[in-house]
């Protein structure tokens, strides 16, 4: 069974840091492009960041650029999202997603986070930024 298993998340104070992990189970991640999405209460799910399968090129939403870092360790079969300088507006459920499609990671933001391109999704992690 192909699965993405997320870990990390939780409660953090504004200005703090958290790291999310997304581990592949039942398949190897190296041929997959990965994106992180989030959904805040009462809002639609939005793309946060993406990383390509081959070059490891990355892209970020403007709202997280300079604060979040996406990375992958194919030897660990895991993708990470490191989040720094967290703000209350980062509070959301975070999802990782994987696709074998060749994504336009270097294109305009949004090109690599079309939900319909992804066929594998993690279970979601709550991240709450609050004092």
N, C-alpha and C positions, 0 to 999 in steps of 0.2 A: 504494500500500500504506500502510495506516494504522499508524504506529508511534510509540511513546514511546521516546525515546533518553535514557538517564540518563548523567550525568557527574559527576565529583567523587569523593568518598570517599577511602579509603586508611587509613593508619595515623596515629594521633594520640595524644599523651600525655594521661593524665587531666587534666581541667581545660582542655583545649584546645578548639579550634573547627574545624568543617568546614562546607562548603556543598555541598549536592547540587543538581543541576539536572535537570530533566525536560523535554525539548524534544519538541514534537509534529512529526511528519513526515508529510506527506500529508493533513493536515487542519488546521483552525484550532481552537485550544484554547478560544476564548472562550465557546463554548456548552457546555463540559464542566465538570463538577465533578471535582475531583482529590483524591486521598488518597495519603498515604504510609503504607506498611506496612513492617514489618521482621520478620525471622525469625532468631532466635538459634539456635546449635547445640543440637539436641535439644529445641527448643521449637516450638510452633505459631506460625504467622504471626499478627502482631497489628497492629491499626491504631495509627498514631502521631499523624496529624493529617489534617485535611481542609479544603478551601476551596471555597466555592460558586462557581458559574459567573457568577451575576448580581451579587450584592451584595459578593462577596469576603469574606463572613463566614467566620470560621475557628473551629476547635475542636481541642482537643488531649487526648491521654491524660494522666492525672494524672502519670504517670511522667516526662513531658517538659515539662509546663506550666511556663512561666517560663524554660525553657532552649532550646527550639526555636521557630523562627518559620517559618511557611509563608507564601509570598507568590506572586503571579502577575504576569507582565508580558505582557499579551495582544499588545502590539506586537512582542515578541520570541517570542511563541508558546511561552512557557516558564514552568514553575512551579519554585519554589525551596524548599529546606528548609535553613534556616540553623540549625546546631546549636552551642550554646555549653555551656561547663562540662560537657564530656563525661565520662562515667563508664565504667568497664569494663563495666558491665551494659548499656551502649548498643551494645556490639559485636554486630553482626548484618549480614545482607544486607538492604539497603533497596530497596524497590520503590515506584515511583509507579504509580498506576492512574487511569484516566479513565472517566467515564460521562456519558451525556446525561440520565440520570435526575435528577429533582429530589431532592436529598438533604436530610435533616433536619439540616443543619449546626448549627442552633441548639438541637437537641434534646439529650437525654441522651447522654453519651459512648457511642459504639458505633453510634448511629443512622446515622452517615455513613461507617462503615467496615465495612459488610457486604460481604464479598468477592463474593458473588453479584450485587451491583449493578453491578460493574465489568466491562466487556468489553474494555478495552485495558490492557495491563500493560507496564511497562518490563522490561528484561533483568535488573535487579538489580545492586546495587553493594555491595561489601564495605566495611564500616566497622569498623575495629578500634581499640579504645581500650585502650592498654597502655603501660606504662613500660618 
